[in-house]
Structure formats: structure tokens, C-alpha cells
Amino acid sequence: MDIRHAVGVKVGIPEEELAALVEYRESPHFTEREKTALEFSEQITRDDQEVSDACVARLREHFSEPEIVELTFIVGYQTFASKFAKAFRLAPQGFSQQGGV
């Protein structure tokens, strides 16, 4: 999570919140809105999961249609960037001290 970690810290996301991402469902660091966005993002990006109707219903409770489109675009773009970097074997750029997080 090299560049995302560095940008997150730069815009003021606390380190403990960034570290808690792997346990977002149980973490007190995230609001229900944030947990819903993270769940949606996870279901989009994982090949072993589909975006469930229940997830979409929760998403619509917290986000407007334009916000859902924007969130979907951002997740898709970041997924593309990750696959692009993998294809060209681009090394992490060292933007954060916790480059593998």
C-alpha cells in the first residue's frame, strides 16, 4: 500500500486507521459508511467474491448514485494501476516507511 499509505498520512488519516484496514469490519476506527464502502471495494476486487445484493442495498443507504459511480470508478482505477504495475514489475517507490502495508 506504498503510495496510498503515504497519501493517506499526508491528508491526515491516522496511522492506526490505515493499519486497521485489514480488520475494518471489527475496527472501531471506521464508521458504518466507511465499512460499507470498504466491503463494496473488497467485493469488487476479489475474484472469489461477487458484489452481493445486500452489499448494494447497504451502499445505497449511505451513498447517492453519483457517489456510488465515483467510488466504483476509483476502485476500478486503483485495481487497474495495481495490475499495470504488476505487469511491468514496477517496484514500490518508497513513499512510505511501511511499503508492504
N, C-alpha and C positions, 0 to 999 in steps of 0.2 A: 504494500500500500504506500509505497515511497512518496510519490508526488501528492497523492490525496492526503496523506498524513501531514506533509509539510504545509499544504494549502489549508487544511483543517486547522492546524495550530495557528497559522497566520491570521485566519479570520476569527479566531477566538474560541474554537471548540476545545474544551478542556482535554488534556491528555487522558484522564481517566475515562472520559466518554468515548474517545477513539479506541482505547484499549478494551472497552466493554462491548464493542460492536459484535464480537463473536458470540456473545451471550445476550444479545439485545432483547430477546423475549422475556428474560427474567430480570434484566437490569433496571434499577430504579433511575438510571441516567436518561431514559428515553420516555417521552410522552406516548400516549396511545396512538396519536397521529404519526409520530416518528416510527413507532414499531410497525404500524400498518404499511408505511412506505418501505421500510426495510424488508418486511415479509414479501411484499409485492416484488421488490427488486430481486430478492432471492429466488422467488418462483420464476421470474423471467430468465434469470441467468443460469439456473441449474438445469442440466439436461435430464435429470431424473425426476423433475417436477413439472407439473402443469400449473398455470395460473387458475386457481380454483374459483368457482362462483362465489364462495364465502369470502375469499380474499377480495374480489372485486366489489362485493357488497360493502365490506368494511372500508375499502378505499373510497367509495362514493359517500360514505358517512363523513369522511374527513377532508376530501378534496373535491374541487369543482372539476368539470370535464376538461377545461383548459389546463388545469394543474396536473391532471392525470396524463394528458398528452405530453406535457413538458417533462414530467417525471419519467415517462416511458422513453422519451427521446434521450434524456440524459443517461439513463441506464443502458440503452442501446448503444449510444455513442461511446460510453466508457467500456462496454464489452468489446466493441469494435477496436478501440485503441489498445486494449489488452491483447486481443488476438493478433493485431498488427505487430505489436512489439514482440510477441512470441514468435511469429513467423519470421521476423528478421533478427531474432535473437538479440534484441536490444537490452542491454544491461540496465539495471536501475541507475539512476543518475545521482544518487546520494543526496537527495533533497531532505531526507530526514535521517536522524540517527538510528531509527528503528526501521530500516529499509525493508524488512520482511514482514512487517506488521500489516 
